[in-house]
Each structure stands twice: as structure tokens, then as C-alpha cells.
Amino acid sequence: MHLPGTPPPPAEDFASLWAGSFPRLRAYVFLYVSPITDAEDVVQEIALAAAQDFESYDAASPFLNWVIGIARNRIREHYRRRGRHRHEAFDDSALGKIESAFQAAAALPDLRRDALEQCMALLNKRARQLVEFRYLHNLSPAEIAPRLGLSLQSVYTRLSQVRAQLRECAERRLRLAGRGDS
Amino acid sequence: MTPEELYSAFLDGRRLTDEERTRLSAWVDSDPSAADRVIKTTLVHEWLAGRMSILHLLEDLSTLKDPDLKEDVSEALSRFALAIESVTSSDAKPAPSNTVRQGLLAGALALAACVLLALFTRQGPGNGDAAVKKPTLRAPQAAVSSREKRPSPAPAPVVEQPAPAAAPVVATLVESLDSGAGSGSPQSGALATAGEKFVLDRGFVQWRTEEGHLLVVEAPASIAWQSASHVQLLRGKVVGKAAAGGAPLVVSTSTAEVVDLGTEFGVAQQEGRTFVAVYEGEIELTAAGGPDAGPIRVPQGFQGAANTQGLDAGGLTALRHEREFVRPDEIGLRRLAADGSIEAEAEVRWFELQRVAGLIAYQGFDESSDASHCTIGCAPRPLERGPRTRWAIDLNSPKAVWSRSIQPAPDEPVTLLFDVSSASRAALAELLDDWGTIGRAGAEVWLSWQMSPAEPDPSESYAGVAMLFGPERIRSEPLFIGRPDGERVPGLHPRDGAAITSLEIPAKGAAQTPNACSGRWVVHIRFDNPSSQVRAWCGVDPAEVAARAPHADISVRDLRFDRFSLGSGLDGAPWRFDDILVASSSEALQQALEIVAREKVATPRAPALGAEEPGS
């Protein structure tokens, strides 16, 4: 909250603050909203709301925490529009633990992205093709399955494996680089 | 589906059932690492979504330095822009059908795919880790519907990637143990590229391939990396542990090819022969040639081999033991041992003991498992003992972590049963006779054990080891070794009616026990029919027995055994026995004893003698 008597944060700071928090914020939204298209819509709404309400941001507190507060409202709004009343994957107890883990991870520098960039370049051809279908062409697993001659279940499984492979590769590289876990 | 796969499927839009939601929640609640894995999986998902966005491609263009690549990408993006423009301008005209609109966007996205592939290829493995890009930051994206930005297009054509500028990185060296120091020695963090040869002269290393497979290399060995899932074993031994999913791990040799089917397996290439042992899952073994080249499937717990003529005629056999190869878990233990863990060091020595060629049996005395642990080549439940048997301090090291010793109550001997089944070490070493006991004519064995009285024992009561065979009710005891009943000095007592032969031990001074040999015994038996030759030494360094005359040398009729009886007589002190070994050669015996004697001390595990509790 912007305190009375203190100057509002300069508007030009918003872009850099947003850019710095964008990956974490989007990951937060992805935790709650699926599929990607819906999640990105919610992120856009958060961006607009945050920009409009930026004057109320207290520069003494972390920007990410502030914008996640907005995100919670927008996610609830999204759920309401979709006629949903709860998270589809986790109950409240599990979500509490995940939120705590998210907060802890958000406090660390985001070193993983460098490592992921390296690991991405090492994916084999078939894994890259799967990633491109899923993320570049935004195909659903049901749409990917006939294109790769796989069962729907296999597509789910292989996407999970690719993510695990990237995650483990990035963690390994960070360990080897002596930068620990992020 | 595992919980992780289920969550990943949720990220991909799968609707979860109530039961699946409950399962996922229970996973997060019960597994302390689950929340962290959920976060990290989501971060990867988010990163992929951002990395594959059109905006990111445009940012990539601004950071490219390679003029040729920049020109390629610019050209592709120009065509992409034209495609987008044609879609946008169509808004002013009668709306095209969804199919046409999607087709145009699909074409544009296909071009974007070309750009992306070019970036992957140019910035990827060929340029190594030095080509790491800076992280990119984005201003807020325009508040337009992501459905307009990210339509679901028709399938993009699969674009062939141009050949990489250099061989790709296929594996990272993640552990190097006892492999030397200095610039020429393998270092953790080293990268291997496709086609690269790796030679290991000493120690062990562990690689992790970019497919996630683990490969342990045991010196002396040389390998050549073909890809992240294919390694050529030129000589020596490797163990592969395949990652779940992805491309299978293939190990090829000059005589065979081994393809994992979700497994952990060892491959040895020695003297034109490929030997395979499967520890988990299953592998497919194919010989390089010959009339019987296979492939055959080798399941968990079995081993097979191939040579230049095809698969071994002997077919598959059960694994002799689980530690023929140095496996990834042992690499982890070796690292802990190198960092000072005495328990890990003891575990590593235990593995080393199992792989001593020519070791037929070993028995330590682990109290917690009633001696079922610390046993090699013995029966699954190796001991038959009375209720008054005690566990005592290890005779090798009073503070040993390995095991303890056993102290039979007077006149209540403990029986140690050897494994004489058809798959036993004794059988594989061709020591078994027609009755299934150790004693085949022409074979030889080396025996060794330690024995010591719990207190001074000047009595003439028996104390030692008897060799037994036959059913319990009519068991035979062809030979007793130790202090025979009624004797004051140690000796060999054949039960075939021959006289007791006392040991002739050269005096070593006042420390020499006058009436019993306390310490390590070594006995050599050359079996023959009808009589076998037995030589015994007591209190001599096993490494020196070949150079020393035996303390006793006798001939014994009908000598064979399948168990030992350890004990002492009623009128004397109780005796303790420890580290009982049977080997098929003196070299194997010495090697095993060297491993046993490397015992280090740790937090005392055995209480002081006075505090010992009776075994139950």
C-alpha cells in the first residue's frame, strides 16, 4: 500500500518491476490455471490490473508479493467465470504447502533459466518435436497423439518425461556450477 | 501414472477425477519433496511456454551475432511478418473461413518453427556451453486474447535440422573416484561429445548422459561415446542404469550389442567375449555375428555372454552374486567413504569381498540379522545355535563396524552351514563331489578362521572347528582342528581312527600360548580318494604360509564337508570364532583376508565383554 505523504512510485518503474517478476508470476498462475491459453489470459488481466493500480504499490515491499495478491483475485475471478469453485489438482491443505514452497523458491535468484536454456539445446530430436507441437503450435495432447503416432497416454507420459529431464538437467548443471538449488 | 505424471498431465489440460485429485493432494501432504517438485515442474512448464513464444524469437534475433544466421532468421521472420499481415488485412475484407485463417497462421508458425530450429541448432550443443544466452526479460504483453496470439494450428511440417557445427555434448562426468589427480585425470564436470573416446587407467568414474542414463566405468577400460544413449565399450567393464522413458541405453562391444529394456545392467568386454549381468529389469543381447546371434532377452537376476561365434552355448545362468560390477549405488557409497564415512567404507569392502574371484564362502557374525548378513556362500540361514550362544567383540578389531564374533556356550557348539546347491559358489568352482559336499577328488580348498578363548583357558577341554557332512542323525565328522579333547596342545584329529597330530609351532617367546593356538588358522586341503592331504598353520600371517613349513601335515580318509561345527568343551573356557573363510586358492584367501583386515574402527558397536547380553 502506498503510504500517504510519500511520493507514488514512478510509472516508468512498472515495466522493469513487471519484467523482473514476470516469469515467477506466470509460473504462479500456471499453478492454478490450465490450459496455457487460459493461464495467459489471466496473466494479461493481472498485467492490466497491476498497471492501473500501480500507485497503490508500496515500494518497500517485494513487487512479486504485491502482484501475486492481484493474481489471487484474478484467478478467483477466472474460476468464477468458469463455474469452478476449487483447484482441480489439489485440495486446500496441499495448496498451502505448494504456496509455501513457491514463496521460498521465489525468494531465490532465478538461476534455473540459464541452465534450462542449455538443457533445451540438448533435447533429442523427438523430444524437441514434442515440445514444439505442445508449446510452439499450442496443440493439445489429443491433437499431438495422431501426429506422432502415439497414444494419448503416451503423449502425457512423454511430456512429463521431457519436463522431468529438463528439470533434472538444469538442477544438475546448477549443482555442478556450484549454484545450488534455485 | 505417478503423481508427478498426473500433475504434468494436469498442466497439459487433462481433467482430473476426484480420486486423482485426492491422490495428488495426498502425495503433496505426505512427501516432503512433493511441493518443491510441483513448483519446479511448473517453472519448467512456464519456461517452455515463454521460450517457445513468437516474442522470444524476435528477442533472439536482436541478440544474434552470427551474420549468416541473422540473415537466415531475418528472412524467415520477414516471410512470417508477411503471413501475419495477410491474416490481419483480411479483417477488413469478408472474413475468411476458420480453416483459411488457421492455415495462414499455421504457415506463419511453421516459419517461426524454422527460426526456432535454427536457433536451437546454432546455439545448441555444437557451440557448447559457451553459447549460453543471457536471460531475457519482457515488458508486459499487449492485453489481447492469447487465443488470437496462440491459435491451434494445423500440424507444422517437420523441418530437417542442418548438421550441427560440432559434435553435440552427450554426457557429463558426475563422479571420479581414485582415478588420479592432475590435469590429465578425469574431473567431475567434464563433458563428452559424440564420437569422443574416453580411457580410464585407474579408479572409477560415473557419467550421466543427456538422456539421463548413468554409466559407471571401472578401470582399466575404454569407451567411445556414440550418442547420449549409445556407448561403445572397447574394453573393460561398465554398468548402465537406464533412465525411465526416452531412448533406451545401448552398450555395444566388438562381439555384441546390449539394449536396455528399462534396467540396470553390467557389461564386460574381455578377451573377445562380452559378458552381461542384469540387476534390474531386462536387456536384449544380440551377438555381432555367428549362427546363433540372437537376440535373446536376459531378465533380472541372470547373466549371459556372447563371443565372436554368437551367443554362449551355455545360455543364461543365475547371477553368482549382485556385485560382480561396481554399480551406481556403490559409486555413491565410495564417495561417502572418501568423505570419511566408516559405515560406507565397510559397505564398499563388503561389495569388494563378494567379487573376490575364488572366494567360496565367508561368514562374519552380524548379531542383528542372526548372522544372515555378512555371509557369502553360506546357507540362507547359516547358523544353527543353541540358546546360550553369545555374540562377542569382533576378533579382528574390537570396535569394528562390520560384525562381531560368536561365542558358543561350552559343549553347545554352533553349526555353520555352507551353500552346496547347484548354483552355489562351491558348485560353480567345481568343488562338489558326487554327494554334493565339498571334497571333489583333485580339488583344493584353503580354509581360515580366527578363534580365541573368552578368558585364559589352561584346560584340556576341546576347542576348535570340526568338519561335518551327512544327515544330522548319522552325521560324520572326518576331521577336528583345534585343541582336541584331553590334549594340552593344538592339533589335527582325524576321526578315521588315526592318531592326533599335534601342531609343531616354533616358539616365539613368552607370548606364545602354551596349550592352545589362539589367533588365525590357515588350512590347506587337497582332496583325493581315498585320502586327502591336510596342512595347517596357526598364528602365521596368511601371506607367508607358502614360504613356511606347515605346523601339521597329515592324510585324512574320506574327507569332505558341507558344514563346520564351532565349539568348546564343558570343562574349559568358552571360545570365540570369527571371520571364517573358504577359498579355492591361496591368492583368493589372501585377497579376501586383506579386505577383511582393512576394518576401520567406528563408534563402538560391541559392548565391553562384561556387559554382553546372552544371545537369544
Interface residues (C-beta under 8 A of the other chain):
Chain A: A15 S16 W18 A19 G20 F22 P23 R26 A27 F30 L31 S34 P35 I36 T37 E40 D41 V43 Q44 E45 A47 L48 A51 E88 A89 F90 D91 S93 A94 K97 I98 S100 A101 F102 A105 D110 R112 R113 D114 L116 E117 Q118 M120 A121 L122 N124 K125 A127 R128 Q129 V131 E132 F133 R134 Y135 L136 H137 N138 L139 S140 P141 E143 R147 V155 Y156 T157 R158 L159 S160 Q161 R163 A164 Q165 L166 R167 E168 C169 A170 E171 R172 L176
Chain B: M1 E4 E5 L6 Y7 S8 A9 F10 L11 D12 G13 R14 R15 L16 R21 T22 L24 S25 A26 W27 V28 D29 A34 A35 D36 V38 I39 K40 T41 T42 L43 V44 H45 E46 W47 L48 A49 G50 R51 M52 A106 L109 A112 A113 L116 L117 F120 Q123 G124 P125 D129 A131 V132 K133 P135 L137 R138 A139 P140 Q141 A142 A143 V144 S145 S146 R147 K149 R150 P151 S152 P153 P155 A156 V158 Q161 P168 V169 T172 V174 S188 G189 R208 E210 E211 G212 A228 A243 A244 G245 G246 A247
